[in-house]
Amino acid sequence: MYTIIRVAGRQYRAEVGNTLDVDKLPYDVDYKLVIEDVLLVGDGDNTVLGQPLVEGAKVSATVIEQFRGEKIMVFHYRQRTNLRKWAGHRQYYTRLRIDEITV
């Protein structure tokens, strides 16, 4: 069984036992989270599509860790002006483990 859920404004495919890296959520490690924004539930040949959400469907998840992603280097360049700028960015993420899917 799998679901498409909406967390922090983005959509993710969730299956029991998988981990998801989502944008930072304000929860501590080992926090039990219930996600009710379930957009689709699929189980073999049966698929339930929400209009916009599937009623009564919930996904239980646990926060495993808070971490920062890889560094992304940004380079700005303009020709003939001697303008060259470097900037770096590391995004904050939350890793979730999917524990249970309830329909």
C-alpha positions in Angstrom: 0.0 0.0 0.0 1.3 3.5 -0.8 0.0 7.0 -0.5 0.7 10.4 -1.9 0.9 12.9 1.0 1.4 16.6 1.3 4.0 17.7 3.9 5.3 21.3 4.2 3.7 22.3 0.8 5.2 19.5 -1.3 3.9 16.1 -2.3 5.7 12.8 -1.5 5.0 9.1 -2.1 4.9 7.3 1.2 5.1 3.5 2.0 5.2 1.8 5.3 8.9 1.5 6.5 10.3 4.0 4.0 12.0 7.3 5.0 11.3 10.7 3.6 13.5 13.8 3.6 11.2 16.8 3.8 11.8 20.5 4.5 12.4 21.3 8.1 9.5 20.7 10.4 9.4 22.2 14.0 9.4 18.8 15.8 11.9 17.1 18.0 13.5 13.7 17.4 11.2 10.7 18.2 8.1 12.9 17.8 5.0 10.9 16.5 3.4 12.9 13.7 0.0 12.2 12.1 -0.4 13.5 8.5 -4.0 14.0 7.4 -3.2 15.6 4.0 -3.5 12.3 2.0 -4.2 13.0 -1.7 -4.2 9.4 -3.0 -4.2 5.9 -1.7 -3.1 3.0 -3.8 -3.2 -0.7 -3.0 -2.5 -3.1 -5.9 -5.4 -2.6 -8.4 -7.4 -0.3 -6.1 -6.7 3.4 -6.2 -8.7 6.0 -4.2 -8.1 9.6 -5.5 -9.1 12.4 -3.1 -11.2 15.4 -4.1 -8.9 17.0 -2.9 -8.2 14.8 0.2 -9.1 11.2 0.9 -11.5 11.2 3.8 -10.5 9.3 6.9 -7.0 8.5 5.6 -4.1 9.1 7.9 -0.4 8.5 7.8 1.6 8.1 11.0 5.2 9.0 11.0 8.1 9.4 13.4 10.8 12.1 13.2 14.2 10.3 13.0 16.5 13.3 12.7 17.0 16.9 11.9 19.9 17.6 9.5 21.3 19.8 6.8 21.7 18.8 3.2 24.7 19.0 0.9 26.2 22.5 0.2 25.0 24.1 -3.0 27.3 26.6 -4.6 25.8 29.5 -6.5 27.9 31.5 -9.0 26.9 34.9 -10.4 28.8 36.1 -13.5 28.4 39.0 -15.8 30.6 39.3 -18.8 32.8 42.3 -19.5 32.1 43.8 -16.0 34.6 41.8 -13.9 31.6 40.7 -11.7 32.0 37.2 -10.2 30.3 36.2 -6.9 30.2 32.9 -5.1 27.6 32.0 -2.5 26.8 28.8 -0.7 23.6 27.4 0.8 22.7 24.3 2.9 19.1 23.5 3.3 17.6 22.2 6.6 15.7 18.9 6.4 13.7 16.6 8.6 13.9 12.8 8.1 10.6 11.0 8.7 10.0 7.3 9.0 6.5 6.1 7.8 5.0 3.8 10.5 1.4 3.2 9.5 -1.1 4.0 6.8 -4.8 4.1 7.9 -7.6 4.3 5.4 
